[in-house]
Amino acid sequence: MAISGILVHCLEDDLEVVEQQVSSMEELTTYGIHEGAYVVAVVESPSDVIEKVVKRIGRLDGVLTVYTTYLTIEDEIDDDGNLTTNLSATQHMKMEPRQDG
């Protein structure tokens, strides 16, 4: 299980709706709105699922981008110090620019 802190940067008019949508996602726990522009959340899921969760959040209306503020995958490391899943953090956290209309 990986744990990641994220900030969901939103348009001010969409903050409350985005917070409700994010809080309804099974893998996420929200912790309110920060500085009138960010939904603060924690994702708990297998590391190979985090990319899908971040992309799903990034596609919500009103979301400008999703920032990863913290990531731990400690429990997915075996006794020899190797990851037990095929994970490249740069691939899993990279988001493509949003394509509207």
Buried (B, 14 or more C-beta within 10 A) or exposed (E): EBBBBBBBBBEEEBBEBBBEBBBEBEBBEBEEBEEEBBBBBBBBBBBEBBBEBBBBBBEBEBBEBBEBEEBEBEEBEEEEEEEEEEBEBEEBBEBEEEEEE
